[in-house]
Amino acid sequence: MKIEVKTLESFPPNSNPFHHDLVHMGQVIGKDLVMMHVNHPHQEMTYMILVDTETGQRFYININRENEETNEDSEANGS
């Protein structure tokens, strides 16, 4: 699995992220941190957006599972 993080345009500080993003669902995971996502729990998650509600900063976290070969698999194949 490969994780890539990108910074997105910030929301206004101390605002409700759900008022600015009408597409994503989300979960409050701390007093100042919200995880937003587009999928339902039974679906594969390919990305999430973390929002610091205090500062408004947003981070896009891409989850790439295309190359899930482990180091052990590579060593067994002589790679």
Secondary structure, 3 states (H helix, E strand, C coil): CEEEEEEECCCCCCCCHHHCCCCCEEEEEECCEEEEECCCCCCCCCEEEEEECCCCCEEEEEEECCCCCCHHHHHHCCC
